[in-house]
Amino acid sequence: MPEAVPKLAIDQLINLVQEGGAVRTGIDIFNRQGQLLLEKDVLVSDARVLLKVKRLGVEWIPIVSGNAGGLWDKNGKAVVTSPPTGVAPPPQRPSPPPRQESEVDRKIGEILELKKVAAQKYEQAKDCVKQTLLAIQETGGRFDFEPIAETVTGLVDFVVKNENAFSYLTREIFSYDDYLYNHSINVCTIGTVIMKKFNENFSAAVNSFLNTAAGAPLGETKADKRSFTYFLPAELHDISVGYFMHDLGKVMIDRSIMNKPGKLTDQEFETIKLHSTEKGLELLKKNSLNNPYLYNISLYHHARLFQEEPRCYPADASPESIPPYVKVCKLADIYDAMTSKRCYKDALNPVGVVTDIFHKYAEKDPLLQYILHSFVKSVGIYPPGSIVALTNGQLAYVLDSQGPVLLPVTNEQGETLKAKPDVVVLERGEGQGIKIDRQKPPMAPVDAYKILPDYLRKTLGIAGQ
């Protein structure tokens, strides 16, 4: 008699994945119309995949362990899939037609799911940084590298699939320790997204040049297609690890200097420099991490990006000699430092920060311009969660910086809308001539709390001052 295949409630699987676990069904999942919803050999680690399957009417999912199917928790440990003895899953009844979900509800649902997963990933990464710094302090510099590599792999996978993910991460920082934890994660996530976009754009530009008759070597034609990739996946992973570890040397610097609220003296600034020029390199050497990407990021992430740039170090490093991935780290480092709230300063408006960084480094060497444009495209002029003014007088909530995708929250007189409006994607021309008013900078939701509709305050967790 064939062994019964356990069927699990899809909500149970969604909860497992939301908590960092993974699912593989071992059997193709179809809807009643015969449409394939989920392939049997796909390892699902993103809850949105299961949420979509649920929206299409599937309530129970079979797990075929004999065909590589199974469940795994956040630590990679297998979860027993068979139901308790004597308890069988209810028979699968015909599902009612899926409720038609509005685009607004769908978008908000995606953001809520993204924020939930981001919070989980963030806490895991924060704990990794905390344990690493504690080990360095207790041992005089020794730490376990494997948890860092694994943590970065998880972060990279998350932000590569969701490029705006870092926009939903916490920035409420009031202590030195919290800043160092958060800054390490933020620079890793932001830098990874910028680096991915730069690698794609620059590689495409080189390929375009190589694949033209004018740019091809003698004897080659347009038919001799070439495929150039600047950085390979393994190199990009090492670079992301370098971003995560770029400031580890700070744990070896006197805390009173690192967290000084006022202006640093010349001597204090010289001490601060040691976190990259000396302490960070000592940590790499002590732990036998002879990786050029980690070394260059640690040493040069405060180096000059143009010849006259002040207060940069090491002083003998020329802008031309700094690798592109280090320049990306510097931009991510500056952006996060300026947009993070500290015990002695408020966070600056991200839009103003992006504009300042762009103007500071624009019109320098051509390679830096590729990096700078990748930075702007990645971070976004209109970050998700910000409130923008439209040329017709309305205010709109930015759901996604790509487009951008906007949700109007007031009418043209500035009065809060009672009903949920349609989502507007400006690049599709849905604004019917309406544009973002560039003369008025975006504001944070907390600053626009009084005019936000109730459903946005509640569902997105926005609170007033």
Contacts in CASP RR format, 6 or more apart in sequence:
PFRMAT RR
TARGET T0000
AUTHOR 0000-0000-0000
METHOD contacts of the structure
MODEL  1
MPEAVPKLAIDQLINLVQEGGAVRTGIDIFNRQGQLLLEKDVLVSDARVL
LKVKRLGVEWIPIVSGNAGGLWDKNGKAVVTSPPTGVAPPPQRPSPPPRQ
ESEVDRKIGEILELKKVAAQKYEQAKDCVKQTLLAIQETGGRFDFEPIAE
TVTGLVDFVVKNENAFSYLTREIFSYDDYLYNHSINVCTIGTVIMKKFNE
NFSAAVNSFLNTAAGAPLGETKADKRSFTYFLPAELHDISVGYFMHDLGK
VMIDRSIMNKPGKLTDQEFETIKLHSTEKGLELLKKNSLNNPYLYNISLY
HHARLFQEEPRCYPADASPESIPPYVKVCKLADIYDAMTSKRCYKDALNP
VGVVTDIFHKYAEKDPLLQYILHSFVKSVGIYPPGSIVALTNGQLAYVLD
SQGPVLLPVTNEQGETLKAKPDVVVLERGEGQGIKIDRQKPPMAPVDAYK
ILPDYLRKTLGIAGQ
4 88 0 8 1.000
5 27 0 8 1.000
5 62 0 8 1.000
5 63 0 8 1.000
5 64 0 8 1.000
6 62 0 8 1.000
6 63 0 8 1.000
6 81 0 8 1.000
6 82 0 8 1.000
6 83 0 8 1.000
6 89 0 8 1.000
7 60 0 8 1.000
7 61 0 8 1.000
7 62 0 8 1.000
7 63 0 8 1.000
7 89 0 8 1.000
7 92 0 8 1.000
8 60 0 8 1.000
8 61 0 8 1.000
8 63 0 8 1.000
8 71 0 8 1.000
8 81 0 8 1.000
8 89 0 8 1.000
9 59 0 8 1.000
9 60 0 8 1.000
9 61 0 8 1.000
9 89 0 8 1.000
10 50 0 8 1.000
10 53 0 8 1.000
10 54 0 8 1.000
10 58 0 8 1.000
10 59 0 8 1.000
10 60 0 8 1.000
10 61 0 8 1.000
11 54 0 8 1.000
13 23 0 8 1.000
13 44 0 8 1.000
13 50 0 8 1.000
13 61 0 8 1.000
13 71 0 8 1.000
14 47 0 8 1.000
14 50 0 8 1.000
14 51 0 8 1.000
14 54 0 8 1.000
16 23 0 8 1.000
16 71 0 8 1.000
16 73 0 8 1.000
16 79 0 8 1.000
17 23 0 8 1.000
17 44 0 8 1.000
17 45 0 8 1.000
17 46 0 8 1.000
17 47 0 8 1.000
17 50 0 8 1.000
18 47 0 8 1.000
18 113 0 8 1.000
18 116 0 8 1.000
18 117 0 8 1.000
18 120 0 8 1.000
19 73 0 8 1.000
19 74 0 8 1.000
19 120 0 8 1.000
20 45 0 8 1.000
20 73 0 8 1.000
20 74 0 8 1.000
20 117 0 8 1.000
20 120 0 8 1.000
21 45 0 8 1.000
21 71 0 8 1.000
21 72 0 8 1.000
21 73 0 8 1.000
21 74 0 8 1.000
21 76 0 8 1.000
22 43 0 8 1.000
22 44 0 8 1.000
22 45 0 8 1.000
22 71 0 8 1.000
22 72 0 8 1.000
22 76 0 8 1.000
23 43 0 8 1.000
23 44 0 8 1.000
23 50 0 8 1.000
23 61 0 8 1.000
23 63 0 8 1.000
23 70 0 8 1.000
23 71 0 8 1.000
23 72 0 8 1.000
24 40 0 8 1.000
24 41 0 8 1.000
24 42 0 8 1.000
24 43 0 8 1.000
24 44 0 8 1.000
24 68 0 8 1.000
24 69 0 8 1.000
24 70 0 8 1.000
25 38 0 8 1.000
25 40 0 8 1.000
25 42 0 8 1.000
25 61 0 8 1.000
25 62 0 8 1.000
25 63 0 8 1.000
25 64 0 8 1.000
25 69 0 8 1.000
25 70 0 8 1.000
26 40 0 8 1.000
26 41 0 8 1.000
26 63 0 8 1.000
26 64 0 8 1.000
26 66 0 8 1.000
26 67 0 8 1.000
26 68 0 8 1.000
26 69 0 8 1.000
26 70 0 8 1.000
27 40 0 8 1.000
27 62 0 8 1.000
27 64 0 8 1.000
27 67 0 8 1.000
27 69 0 8 1.000
28 36 0 8 1.000
28 38 0 8 1.000
28 39 0 8 1.000
28 40 0 8 1.000
29 36 0 8 1.000
29 37 0 8 1.000
29 38 0 8 1.000
29 40 0 8 1.000
29 53 0 8 1.000
29 58 0 8 1.000
29 61 0 8 1.000
29 62 0 8 1.000
30 36 0 8 1.000
30 37 0 8 1.000
31 37 0 8 1.000
31 56 0 8 1.000
31 57 0 8 1.000
31 58 0 8 1.000
32 94 0 8 1.000
32 95 0 8 1.000
35 56 0 8 1.000
37 52 0 8 1.000
37 53 0 8 1.000
37 56 0 8 1.000
37 58 0 8 1.000
38 44 0 8 1.000
38 49 0 8 1.000
38 53 0 8 1.000
40 64 0 8 1.000
40 67 0 8 1.000
40 69 0 8 1.000
41 68 0 8 1.000
44 50 0 8 1.000
45 157 0 8 1.000
46 117 0 8 1.000
46 161 0 8 1.000
47 113 0 8 1.000
47 117 0 8 1.000
48 110 0 8 1.000
48 113 0 8 1.000
51 113 0 8 1.000
53 61 0 8 1.000
55 98 0 8 1.000
55 101 0 8 1.000
56 98 0 8 1.000
57 95 0 8 1.000
57 96 0 8 1.000
57 98 0 8 1.000
58 95 0 8 1.000
59 92 0 8 1.000
59 95 0 8 1.000
60 89 0 8 1.000
60 90 0 8 1.000
60 92 0 8 1.000
63 69 0 8 1.000
63 70 0 8 1.000
63 71 0 8 1.000
63 81 0 8 1.000
65 81 0 8 1.000
70 78 0 8 1.000
70 79 0 8 1.000
70 81 0 8 1.000
71 78 0 8 1.000
71 79 0 8 1.000
71 81 0 8 1.000
72 78 0 8 1.000
72 79 0 8 1.000
73 79 0 8 1.000
74 124 0 8 1.000
83 89 0 8 1.000
102 420 0 8 1.000
103 422 0 8 1.000
103 423 0 8 1.000
104 407 0 8 1.000
104 420 0 8 1.000
104 421 0 8 1.000
104 422 0 8 1.000
104 423 0 8 1.000
105 420 0 8 1.000
107 399 0 8 1.000
107 400 0 8 1.000
107 405 0 8 1.000
107 407 0 8 1.000
107 423 0 8 1.000
108 399 0 8 1.000
108 455 0 8 1.000
108 456 0 8 1.000
108 459 0 8 1.000
108 460 0 8 1.000
109 459 0 8 1.000
111 168 0 8 1.000
111 384 0 8 1.000
111 399 0 8 1.000
111 460 0 8 1.000
112 459 0 8 1.000
112 460 0 8 1.000
114 162 0 8 1.000
114 164 0 8 1.000
114 165 0 8 1.000
114 168 0 8 1.000
115 168 0 8 1.000
115 460 0 8 1.000
117 158 0 8 1.000
118 158 0 8 1.000
118 162 0 8 1.000
118 165 0 8 1.000
118 168 0 8 1.000
118 169 0 8 1.000
119 169 0 8 1.000
119 170 0 8 1.000
121 154 0 8 1.000
121 155 0 8 1.000
121 158 0 8 1.000
122 169 0 8 1.000
122 170 0 8 1.000
122 185 0 8 1.000
124 151 0 8 1.000
125 151 0 8 1.000
125 155 0 8 1.000
125 184 0 8 1.000
125 185 0 8 1.000
125 188 0 8 1.000
125 244 0 8 1.000
126 181 0 8 1.000
126 182 0 8 1.000
126 185 0 8 1.000
128 147 0 8 1.000
128 148 0 8 1.000
128 151 0 8 1.000
129 180 0 8 1.000
129 181 0 8 1.000
129 184 0 8 1.000
129 185 0 8 1.000
129 244 0 8 1.000
130 177 0 8 1.000
130 181 0 8 1.000
131 147 0 8 1.000
132 143 0 8 1.000
132 144 0 8 1.000
132 147 0 8 1.000
132 148 0 8 1.000
132 248 0 8 1.000
133 177 0 8 1.000
133 180 0 8 1.000
133 181 0 8 1.000
133 248 0 8 1.000
133 251 0 8 1.000
135 141 0 8 1.000
135 142 0 8 1.000
135 143 0 8 1.000
135 144 0 8 1.000
136 142 0 8 1.000
136 143 0 8 1.000
136 248 0 8 1.000
136 251 0 8 1.000
136 252 0 8 1.000
136 283 0 8 1.000
137 251 0 8 1.000
141 252 0 8 1.000
141 282 0 8 1.000
141 283 0 8 1.000
141 286 0 8 1.000
141 287 0 8 1.000
142 286 0 8 1.000
142 287 0 8 1.000
143 283 0 8 1.000
143 287 0 8 1.000
145 287 0 8 1.000
145 289 0 8 1.000
148 241 0 8 1.000
148 244 0 8 1.000
148 245 0 8 1.000
149 241 0 8 1.000
151 244 0 8 1.000
152 188 0 8 1.000
152 237 0 8 1.000
152 240 0 8 1.000
152 241 0 8 1.000
152 244 0 8 1.000
153 237 0 8 1.000
155 185 0 8 1.000
155 188 0 8 1.000
155 189 0 8 1.000
155 192 0 8 1.000
155 240 0 8 1.000
155 244 0 8 1.000
156 192 0 8 1.000
156 236 0 8 1.000
156 237 0 8 1.000
156 240 0 8 1.000
158 165 0 8 1.000
159 165 0 8 1.000
159 166 0 8 1.000
159 189 0 8 1.000
159 192 0 8 1.000
159 193 0 8 1.000
160 192 0 8 1.000
160 193 0 8 1.000
160 196 0 8 1.000
163 193 0 8 1.000
163 196 0 8 1.000
163 197 0 8 1.000
163 378 0 8 1.000
163 402 0 8 1.000
164 383 0 8 1.000
164 384 0 8 1.000
164 400 0 8 1.000
164 401 0 8 1.000
164 402 0 8 1.000
165 189 0 8 1.000
166 186 0 8 1.000
166 189 0 8 1.000
166 190 0 8 1.000
166 193 0 8 1.000
167 383 0 8 1.000
167 384 0 8 1.000
167 385 0 8 1.000
167 401 0 8 1.000
168 384 0 8 1.000
169 182 0 8 1.000
169 185 0 8 1.000
169 186 0 8 1.000
169 189 0 8 1.000
170 182 0 8 1.000
171 182 0 8 1.000
171 186 0 8 1.000
171 339 0 8 1.000
171 340 0 8 1.000
171 341 0 8 1.000
171 347 0 8 1.000
172 341 0 8 1.000
173 179 0 8 1.000
173 182 0 8 1.000
173 340 0 8 1.000
173 341 0 8 1.000
173 342 0 8 1.000
174 341 0 8 1.000
174 342 0 8 1.000
174 343 0 8 1.000
175 259 0 8 1.000
175 343 0 8 1.000
176 255 0 8 1.000
176 258 0 8 1.000
176 259 0 8 1.000
179 259 0 8 1.000
179 340 0 8 1.000
179 342 0 8 1.000
180 247 0 8 1.000
180 250 0 8 1.000
180 251 0 8 1.000
182 340 0 8 1.000
183 247 0 8 1.000
183 333 0 8 1.000
183 336 0 8 1.000
183 337 0 8 1.000
183 340 0 8 1.000
184 244 0 8 1.000
184 245 0 8 1.000
184 246 0 8 1.000
184 247 0 8 1.000
184 248 0 8 1.000
185 244 0 8 1.000
186 332 0 8 1.000
186 336 0 8 1.000
186 340 0 8 1.000
187 243 0 8 1.000
187 244 0 8 1.000
187 246 0 8 1.000
187 247 0 8 1.000
187 329 0 8 1.000
187 332 0 8 1.000
187 333 0 8 1.000
187 336 0 8 1.000
188 240 0 8 1.000
188 242 0 8 1.000
188 243 0 8 1.000
188 244 0 8 1.000
190 332 0 8 1.000
190 335 0 8 1.000
190 336 0 8 1.000
190 378 0 8 1.000
190 379 0 8 1.000
191 240 0 8 1.000
191 243 0 8 1.000
191 328 0 8 1.000
191 329 0 8 1.000
191 331 0 8 1.000
191 332 0 8 1.000
191 378 0 8 1.000
192 236 0 8 1.000
192 239 0 8 1.000
192 240 0 8 1.000
192 243 0 8 1.000
193 378 0 8 1.000
194 328 0 8 1.000
194 331 0 8 1.000
194 332 0 8 1.000
194 371 0 8 1.000
194 374 0 8 1.000
194 375 0 8 1.000
194 378 0 8 1.000
194 379 0 8 1.000
195 231 0 8 1.000
195 236 0 8 1.000
195 239 0 8 1.000
195 240 0 8 1.000
195 325 0 8 1.000
195 328 0 8 1.000
195 374 0 8 1.000
196 236 0 8 1.000
197 374 0 8 1.000
197 377 0 8 1.000
197 378 0 8 1.000
198 324 0 8 1.000
198 328 0 8 1.000
198 370 0 8 1.000
198 371 0 8 1.000
198 374 0 8 1.000
199 229 0 8 1.000
199 230 0 8 1.000
199 231 0 8 1.000
199 236 0 8 1.000
201 370 0 8 1.000
201 373 0 8 1.000
201 374 0 8 1.000
202 230 0 8 1.000
202 324 0 8 1.000
202 367 0 8 1.000
202 370 0 8 1.000
203 228 0 8 1.000
203 229 0 8 1.000
203 230 0 8 1.000
205 370 0 8 1.000
206 228 0 8 1.000
206 230 0 8 1.000
207 226 0 8 1.000
207 227 0 8 1.000
207 228 0 8 1.000
209 215 0 8 1.000
210 216 0 8 1.000
210 226 0 8 1.000
210 228 0 8 1.000
211 222 0 8 1.000
211 224 0 8 1.000
211 225 0 8 1.000
211 226 0 8 1.000
212 222 0 8 1.000
213 220 0 8 1.000
213 221 0 8 1.000
213 222 0 8 1.000
216 222 0 8 1.000
216 224 0 8 1.000
230 324 0 8 1.000
231 239 0 8 1.000
231 325 0 8 1.000
235 293 0 8 1.000
238 291 0 8 1.000
238 293 0 8 1.000
238 294 0 8 1.000
239 293 0 8 1.000
239 297 0 8 1.000
239 325 0 8 1.000
241 291 0 8 1.000
241 293 0 8 1.000
241 294 0 8 1.000
242 293 0 8 1.000
242 294 0 8 1.000
242 297 0 8 1.000
242 298 0 8 1.000
242 329 0 8 1.000
243 297 0 8 1.000
243 329 0 8 1.000
243 332 0 8 1.000
245 294 0 8 1.000
245 297 0 8 1.000
245 298 0 8 1.000
246 276 0 8 1.000
246 297 0 8 1.000
246 298 0 8 1.000
246 301 0 8 1.000
246 329 0 8 1.000
246 333 0 8 1.000
247 275 0 8 1.000
247 276 0 8 1.000
248 280 0 8 1.000
248 283 0 8 1.000
248 298 0 8 1.000
249 275 0 8 1.000
249 276 0 8 1.000
249 279 0 8 1.000
249 280 0 8 1.000
249 282 0 8 1.000
249 283 0 8 1.000
249 298 0 8 1.000
250 258 0 8 1.000
250 275 0 8 1.000
250 279 0 8 1.000
252 274 0 8 1.000
252 275 0 8 1.000
252 279 0 8 1.000
252 280 0 8 1.000
252 282 0 8 1.000
252 283 0 8 1.000
253 271 0 8 1.000
253 272 0 8 1.000
253 274 0 8 1.000
253 275 0 8 1.000
253 279 0 8 1.000
254 271 0 8 1.000
257 264 0 8 1.000
257 268 0 8 1.000
257 271 0 8 1.000
257 272 0 8 1.000
258 272 0 8 1.000
259 343 0 8 1.000
260 268 0 8 1.000
261 343 0 8 1.000
261 344 0 8 1.000
261 345 0 8 1.000
262 344 0 8 1.000
264 272 0 8 1.000
269 311 0 8 1.000
273 302 0 8 1.000
273 313 0 8 1.000
276 298 0 8 1.000
276 299 0 8 1.000
276 300 0 8 1.000
276 301 0 8 1.000
276 302 0 8 1.000
276 313 0 8 1.000
277 299 0 8 1.000
277 313 0 8 1.000
277 314 0 8 1.000
280 298 0 8 1.000
280 299 0 8 1.000
281 295 0 8 1.000
281 298 0 8 1.000
281 299 0 8 1.000
284 290 0 8 1.000
284 291 0 8 1.000
284 294 0 8 1.000
284 295 0 8 1.000
284 298 0 8 1.000
293 325 0 8 1.000
296 323 0 8 1.000
296 325 0 8 1.000
296 326 0 8 1.000
297 325 0 8 1.000
297 326 0 8 1.000
297 329 0 8 1.000
299 314 0 8 1.000
300 314 0 8 1.000
300 317 0 8 1.000
300 322 0 8 1.000
300 323 0 8 1.000
300 326 0 8 1.000
301 326 0 8 1.000
301 329 0 8 1.000
301 330 0 8 1.000
301 333 0 8 1.000
302 312 0 8 1.000
302 313 0 8 1.000
302 330 0 8 1.000
302 333 0 8 1.000
303 312 0 8 1.000
303 313 0 8 1.000
303 314 0 8 1.000
303 317 0 8 1.000
303 319 0 8 1.000
303 322 0 8 1.000
303 326 0 8 1.000
303 330 0 8 1.000
304 312 0 8 1.000
304 317 0 8 1.000
304 318 0 8 1.000
304 319 0 8 1.000
304 322 0 8 1.000
305 319 0 8 1.000
305 322 0 8 1.000
305 327 0 8 1.000
305 330 0 8 1.000
305 361 0 8 1.000
305 364 0 8 1.000
305 368 0 8 1.000
306 319 0 8 1.000
306 361 0 8 1.000
306 364 0 8 1.000
306 365 0 8 1.000
306 368 0 8 1.000
307 318 0 8 1.000
307 319 0 8 1.000
309 319 0 8 1.000
319 364 0 8 1.000
319 365 0 8 1.000
319 368 0 8 1.000
320 365 0 8 1.000
324 367 0 8 1.000
324 370 0 8 1.000
324 371 0 8 1.000
327 368 0 8 1.000
327 371 0 8 1.000
328 371 0 8 1.000
328 374 0 8 1.000
328 375 0 8 1.000
331 357 0 8 1.000
331 361 0 8 1.000
331 371 0 8 1.000
331 372 0 8 1.000
331 375 0 8 1.000
332 375 0 8 1.000
334 357 0 8 1.000
335 350 0 8 1.000
335 353 0 8 1.000
335 354 0 8 1.000
335 357 0 8 1.000
335 375 0 8 1.000
335 379 0 8 1.000
338 347 0 8 1.000
338 348 0 8 1.000
338 353 0 8 1.000
338 356 0 8 1.000
339 347 0 8 1.000
339 348 0 8 1.000
339 349 0 8 1.000
339 350 0 8 1.000
339 353 0 8 1.000
340 347 0 8 1.000
341 347 0 8 1.000
349 441 0 8 1.000
349 442 0 8 1.000
349 443 0 8 1.000
349 444 0 8 1.000
350 379 0 8 1.000
350 383 0 8 1.000
350 386 0 8 1.000
351 381 0 8 1.000
351 382 0 8 1.000
351 383 0 8 1.000
351 386 0 8 1.000
351 441 0 8 1.000
351 442 0 8 1.000
352 441 0 8 1.000
354 375 0 8 1.000
354 376 0 8 1.000
354 379 0 8 1.000
354 380 0 8 1.000
354 381 0 8 1.000
357 372 0 8 1.000
357 375 0 8 1.000
358 372 0 8 1.000
358 375 0 8 1.000
358 376 0 8 1.000
361 368 0 8 1.000
361 372 0 8 1.000
362 369 0 8 1.000
362 372 0 8 1.000
363 369 0 8 1.000
380 401 0 8 1.000
381 401 0 8 1.000
382 388 0 8 1.000
382 398 0 8 1.000
382 401 0 8 1.000
382 404 0 8 1.000
382 436 0 8 1.000
382 442 0 8 1.000
383 398 0 8 1.000
383 401 0 8 1.000
383 442 0 8 1.000
384 398 0 8 1.000
384 399 0 8 1.000
384 400 0 8 1.000
384 401 0 8 1.000
385 397 0 8 1.000
385 398 0 8 1.000
385 399 0 8 1.000
385 444 0 8 1.000
385 445 0 8 1.000
385 460 0 8 1.000
386 397 0 8 1.000
386 398 0 8 1.000
386 442 0 8 1.000
386 443 0 8 1.000
386 444 0 8 1.000
386 445 0 8 1.000
387 395 0 8 1.000
387 396 0 8 1.000
387 397 0 8 1.000
387 398 0 8 1.000
387 409 0 8 1.000
387 442 0 8 1.000
387 443 0 8 1.000
387 444 0 8 1.000
387 445 0 8 1.000
387 447 0 8 1.000
387 448 0 8 1.000
388 395 0 8 1.000
388 396 0 8 1.000
388 398 0 8 1.000
388 404 0 8 1.000
388 406 0 8 1.000
388 436 0 8 1.000
388 437 0 8 1.000
388 440 0 8 1.000
388 442 0 8 1.000
389 395 0 8 1.000
389 436 0 8 1.000
389 437 0 8 1.000
389 440 0 8 1.000
390 396 0 8 1.000
390 406 0 8 1.000
390 408 0 8 1.000
390 434 0 8 1.000
390 435 0 8 1.000
390 436 0 8 1.000
390 437 0 8 1.000
391 433 0 8 1.000
391 434 0 8 1.000
391 435 0 8 1.000
391 436 0 8 1.000
391 437 0 8 1.000
392 412 0 8 1.000
392 434 0 8 1.000
393 410 0 8 1.000
393 412 0 8 1.000
393 414 0 8 1.000
393 437 0 8 1.000
394 408 0 8 1.000
394 409 0 8 1.000
394 410 0 8 1.000
394 411 0 8 1.000
394 412 0 8 1.000
394 414 0 8 1.000
394 434 0 8 1.000
395 408 0 8 1.000
395 409 0 8 1.000
395 410 0 8 1.000
395 414 0 8 1.000
395 448 0 8 1.000
395 451 0 8 1.000
396 406 0 8 1.000
396 407 0 8 1.000
396 408 0 8 1.000
396 409 0 8 1.000
396 424 0 8 1.000
397 406 0 8 1.000
397 407 0 8 1.000
397 408 0 8 1.000
397 409 0 8 1.000
397 445 0 8 1.000
397 452 0 8 1.000
397 456 0 8 1.000
398 404 0 8 1.000
398 405 0 8 1.000
398 406 0 8 1.000
398 442 0 8 1.000
399 405 0 8 1.000
399 406 0 8 1.000
399 407 0 8 1.000
399 423 0 8 1.000
403 425 0 8 1.000
403 426 0 8 1.000
403 427 0 8 1.000
403 428 0 8 1.000
404 425 0 8 1.000
404 426 0 8 1.000
404 427 0 8 1.000
404 436 0 8 1.000
405 423 0 8 1.000
405 424 0 8 1.000
405 425 0 8 1.000
406 423 0 8 1.000
406 424 0 8 1.000
406 425 0 8 1.000
406 426 0 8 1.000
407 421 0 8 1.000
407 423 0 8 1.000
407 424 0 8 1.000
407 456 0 8 1.000
408 417 0 8 1.000
408 421 0 8 1.000
408 424 0 8 1.000
409 416 0 8 1.000
409 417 0 8 1.000
409 448 0 8 1.000
409 451 0 8 1.000
409 452 0 8 1.000
409 453 0 8 1.000
409 456 0 8 1.000
410 416 0 8 1.000
410 417 0 8 1.000
410 451 0 8 1.000
411 417 0 8 1.000
414 451 0 8 1.000
416 451 0 8 1.000
416 452 0 8 1.000
416 453 0 8 1.000
417 453 0 8 1.000
418 453 0 8 1.000
420 453 0 8 1.000
420 455 0 8 1.000
422 430 0 8 1.000
424 430 0 8 1.000
424 431 0 8 1.000
424 434 0 8 1.000
426 435 0 8 1.000
426 436 0 8 1.000
445 452 0 8 1.000
445 456 0 8 1.000
445 460 0 8 1.000
445 462 0 8 1.000
446 462 0 8 1.000
446 463 0 8 1.000
446 464 0 8 1.000
446 465 0 8 1.000
449 457 0 8 1.000
449 462 0 8 1.000
449 463 0 8 1.000
449 464 0 8 1.000
449 465 0 8 1.000
452 462 0 8 1.000
456 462 0 8 1.000
457 463 0 8 1.000
END
